[in-house]
Amino acid sequence: MVKVFGKRVRLFRPRTIWIRKLVQWFFFLLIALIAVNHTLAESGSAIPVLSSASLHAVCPFGGVVTLYTLASSGVLVQKIHSSALVLAGLSLLLAIFFGPVFCGWICPLGTVQEWVGKLGRKLFKRRYNHFVPTKLDNILRYARYGILIWVLYVTAISGTLIFEAYDPYFALFNFWSGEVAPTALLILGTTLVLSVFVERPWCKYACPYGAVLGLTNLFRVFSIKRAASTCKADGACSIMCPMNIAVDNKTVVRDHQCISCLECTSEAICPVAKTVVFTSGGLK
């Protein structure tokens, strides 16, 4: 038994959403190979079958920060590629239908935080991801919207990619080069250390792109829904949620922090079939 949101609940052994793990590994390796190949391309020894594009070309957030400059002057922010606009559009379309699946399934920085979090889970057991007091946690969750507004503003007035100097994603896949600012490396290091105590701290408290996609949880087509009639109210779904959402208190999860990882569903942790499900329809 363990306390979750003030209740004593029984924690069941989770099953695995194996396809999500495969998708996470695929995109982590893909981005890592693209990053390495970009470095090799600069020395004239790139791998022919891989794109030699920079990380900025495969980051959808670039497509968001360049929108103002594109609309006002018809040009992209320096270093941003048109492919970032396409990826931003695809990510938004996916989010409208399925929620922020980019965050929970695709983003390699989120994946790395999860991997580091496994160490924290082994060290701290049931205390892991429950160190931050609830009241403070509720306040910190809105910090990423402030960061988003700041990034959009300074990018718009400067016309340059200011966020690169603070971006842990860029630092993670470019730390071996001289292109990464010390601030980005510091933020990356801090994120990885905090991941031992808090699951996905960057995603939860600081990621500006997560803030953008998180808003789609308010109107997405497919949502996580809980059937109260068959729910045992054991809290298993809530304790396994990486974003600390009280799923067992909701009928439909519309929380702006949901990353559509499906770890709370009957396919993963809920012990009752068809009780916590990912669906567009209602539940009986």
For each residue, the residues with C-beta under 8 A, 3 or more apart:
1: 8 9 10 11
2: 8 9 10 11 126 239
3: 6 7 8 9
4: 7 9 235 238 239 248
5: 134 235 238 246 249
6: 3
7: 3 4 233 235
8: 1 2 3
9: 1 2 3 4 234 235 236 238 239
10: 1 2 234 235 236
11: 1 2 126 236 239
12: 234 236 269 271
13:
14: 240 263 268 269
15: 267 268 269
16: 21 268
17: 20 21 261 262 263 265 267 268
18: 21 22
19: 22 23
20: 17 23 24 104 105 261 262
21: 16 17 18 24 25
22: 18 19 25 26
23: 19 20 26 27 105 106
24: 20 21 27 28 105 106 108 111 114
25: 21 22 28 29 111
26: 22 23 29 30
27: 23 24 30 31 105 106 107 108 111
28: 24 25 31 32 108 111 112
29: 25 26 32 33
30: 26 27 33 34
31: 27 28 34 35 55 58 108 173
32: 28 29 35 36 108 173
33: 29 30 36 37 47 50
34: 30 31 37 38 50 51 53 55 58
35: 31 32 38 39 55 173 174
36: 32 33 39 40
37: 33 34 40 41 46 47 50 51 52
38: 34 35 41 42 46 52 53 54 55
39: 35 36 42 43 176 177
40: 36 37 43 45 46 47 52
41: 37 38 44 45 46 52
42: 38 39
43: 39 40
44: 41
45: 40 41
46: 37 38 40 41 50 52
47: 33 37 40 50
48:
49:
50: 33 34 37 46 47
51: 34 37 57 58
52: 37 38 40 41 46
53: 34 38 57 58 81 83
54: 38 57 79 81
55: 31 34 35 38 58 59 169 170 173 174
56: 59 62 79 80 81 84 161 164 170
57: 51 53 54 62 81 83 84
58: 31 34 51 53 55 83 84 87
59: 55 56 62 84 87 169 170
60: 63 64 84 87 88 90 91 102 209
61: 64 65 84 88 163 208 209 212
62: 56 57 59 65 66 77 79 80 81 84 88 161
63: 60 66 67 80 84 85 86 87 88 89
64: 60 61 67 88 152 209 212
65: 61 62 77 80 151 152 155 161 163
66: 62 63 69 70 76 77 80 84 85 155
67: 63 64 70 71
68: 71 72 152 155 156
69: 66 72 73 75 76 77 155 156 159
70: 66 67 73 74 75 76 85
71: 67 68
72: 68 69 156
73: 69 70 159
74: 70
75: 69 70
76: 66 69 70 80 81 82 85
77: 62 65 66 69 80 155 159 160 161
78: 159 160 161
79: 54 56 62 161 164
80: 56 62 63 65 66 76 77 84 161
81: 53 54 56 57 62 76 84
82: 76 85 86
83: 53 57 58 86 87
84: 56 57 58 59 60 61 62 63 66 80 81 87 88
85: 63 66 70 76 82 88 89
86: 63 82 83 89 90
87: 58 59 60 63 83 84 90 91
88: 60 61 62 63 64 84 85 91 92
89: 63 85 86 92 93
90: 60 86 87 93 94
91: 60 87 88 94 95 102 213
92: 88 89 95 96 213 216
93: 89 90 96 97
94: 90 91 97 98 101 102
95: 91 92 98 99 100 101 102 213 216 220
96: 92 93 216 219 220 221
97: 93 94 220 221 222
98: 94 95 101 220 221 222 260
99: 95 104 213 216 217 220 222 223 258 259 260
100: 95 103 104 210 213 214 216 217 258 259 260
101: 94 95 98 104 105 106 259 260
102: 60 91 94 95 105 106 107 209 213
103: 100 106 107 110 203 207 209 210 213 214 259 260
104: 20 99 100 101 110 259 260 261 262
105: 20 23 24 27 101 102 260 261
106: 23 24 27 101 102 103
107: 27 102 103 110 111 169 203
108: 24 27 28 31 32 111 112 169 172 173
109: 112 113 168 169 172 191 202 203
110: 103 104 107 113 114 200 202 203 259
111: 24 25 27 28 107 108 114 115
112: 28 108 109 115 116 172 192 195
113: 109 110 116 117 191 192 195 199 200 201 202 203
114: 24 110 111 117 118 199 200 242
115: 111 112 118
116: 112 113 119 120 192 195 196
117: 113 114 120 121 128 129 195 196 199 200 242
118: 114 115 121 122
119: 116 122 123 196
120: 116 117 123 124 128 129 195 196 197 198 199
121: 117 118 124 125 128 129
122: 118 119 125
123: 119 120 128 196
124: 120 121 127 128 131 197
125: 121 122 128
126: 2 11 130 239
127: 124 130 131
128: 117 120 121 123 124 125 131 197 199
129: 117 120 121 197 198 199 242 244
130: 126 127 244
131: 124 127 128 197 198
132: 136 137 140 198
133: 136 137
134: 5 137 138
135: 138 139
136: 132 133 139 140
137: 132 133 134 140 141 244
138: 134 135 141
139: 135 136 142 143
140: 132 136 137 143 204 205
141: 137 138 144 204 205 256 257
142: 139 145 146
143: 139 140 146 147 205 206
144: 141 147 148 204 205 206 207 208 210 211 214
145: 142 148 149 211
146: 142 143 149 150
147: 143 144 150 151 206 207 208 211
148: 144 145 151 152 208 209 211 212
149: 145 146 152 153
150: 146 147 153 154
151: 65 147 148 154 155 162 163 208
152: 64 65 68 148 149 155 156 208
153: 149 150 156 157
154: 150 151 157 158 162
155: 65 66 68 69 77 151 152 158 159 160 161 162 163
156: 68 69 72 152 153 159
157: 153 154
158: 154 155 162
159: 69 73 77 78 155 156
160: 77 78 155
161: 56 62 65 77 78 79 80 155 164
162: 151 154 155 158 165 166
163: 61 65 151 155 166 167 208
164: 56 79 161 167 170 181 184
165: 162 181 183 184
166: 162 163 181 183 184 187
167: 163 164 170 171 184 187
168: 109 171 172 184 187 188 191 202
169: 55 59 107 108 109 172 173
170: 55 56 59 164 167 173 174 180 184
171: 167 168 174 175 180 181 184 185 187 188
172: 108 109 112 168 169 175 188
173: 31 32 35 55 108 169 170
174: 35 55 170 171 177 179 180
175: 171 172 180 185 188
176: 39
177: 39 174 180
178:
179: 174
180: 170 171 174 175 177 184 185
181: 164 165 166 171 184 185
182: 185 186
183: 165 166 186 187
184: 164 165 166 167 168 170 171 180 181 187 188
185: 171 175 180 181 182 188 189
186: 182 183 189 190
187: 166 167 168 171 183 184 190 191
188: 168 171 172 175 184 185 191 192
189: 185 186 192 193
190: 186 187 193 194
191: 109 113 168 187 188 194 195 201 202 206
192: 112 113 116 188 189 195 196
193: 189 190 196
194: 190 191 197 198 201
195: 112 113 116 117 120 191 192 198 199 200 201
196: 116 117 119 120 123 192 193
197: 120 124 128 129 131 194 201
198: 120 129 131 132 194 195 201 204
199: 113 114 117 120 128 129 195 204 242 243
200: 110 113 114 117 195 203 204 242 243 259
201: 113 191 194 195 197 198 204 205 206
202: 109 110 113 168 191 205 206 207
203: 103 107 109 110 113 200 206 207 210 243 259
204: 140 141 144 198 199 200 201 243 244 257
205: 140 141 143 144 201 202
206: 143 144 147 191 201 202 203
207: 103 144 147 202 203 210 211
208: 61 144 147 148 151 152 163 211 212
209: 60 61 64 102 103 148 212 213
210: 100 103 144 203 207 213 214 259
211: 144 145 147 148 207 208 214 215
212: 61 64 148 208 209 215
213: 91 92 95 99 100 102 103 209 210 216
214: 100 103 144 210 211 217 256 257 258
215: 211 212 218 256
216: 92 95 96 99 100 213 219 220
217: 99 100 214 220 223 253 254 255 256 257 258
218: 215 254 256
219: 96 216
220: 95 96 97 98 99 216 217 223
221: 96 97 98 280
222: 97 98 99 278 279 280
223: 99 217 220 252 253 254 278 279 280
224: 247 252 253 258 260 262 264 265 276 277 278
225: 251 252 253 276 277 278 279 282 283
226: 231 237 247 248 250 251 252 253 275 276 283
227: 230 231 274 275 276 277 283 284
228: 231 251
229: 284
230: 227 272 274 275
231: 226 227 228 248 272 275 276
232: 271 272 275
233: 7 248
234: 9 10 12 248 271
235: 4 5 7 9 10 238 239 248
236: 9 10 11 12 239 240 248 269 270 271
237: 226 240 241 247 248 264 265 269 270 276
238: 4 5 9 235 241 244 245 246 247 248 249 264
239: 2 4 9 11 126 235 236
240: 14 236 237 263 264 268 269
241: 237 238 244 245 247 263 264
242: 114 117 129 199 200 259 261 263
243: 199 200 203 204 255 257 258 259
244: 129 130 137 204 238 241 257
245: 238 241 250 253 255 257 258 264
246: 5 238 249 250
247: 224 226 237 238 241 250 253 264 276
248: 4 226 231 233 234 235 236 237 238
249: 5 238 246
250: 226 245 246 247 253 254 255
251: 225 226 228
252: 223 224 225 226
253: 217 223 224 225 226 245 247 250 258 264
254: 217 218 223 250 258
255: 217 243 245 250 258
256: 141 214 215 217 218
257: 141 204 214 217 243 244 245
258: 99 100 214 217 224 243 245 253 254 255
259: 99 100 101 103 104 110 200 203 210 242 243
260: 98 99 100 101 103 104 105 224 278
261: 17 20 104 105 242
262: 17 20 104 224 265 267 268 278
263: 14 17 240 241 242 268 269
264: 224 237 238 240 241 245 247 253 268 269 270 276
265: 17 224 237 262 268 269 270 276 277 278
266: 270 271 272 273 274 275 276 277
267: 15 17 262
268: 14 15 16 17 240 262 263 264 265
269: 12 14 15 236 237 240 263 264 265
270: 236 237 264 265 266 275 276
271: 12 232 234 236 266
272: 230 231 232 266 275
273: 266
274: 227 230 266 277 283
275: 226 227 230 231 232 266 270 272
276: 224 225 226 227 231 237 247 264 265 266 270
277: 224 225 227 265 266 274 283
278: 222 223 224 225 260 262 265
279: 222 223 225 283
280: 221 222 223
281:
282: 225
283: 225 226 227 274 277 279
284: 227 229
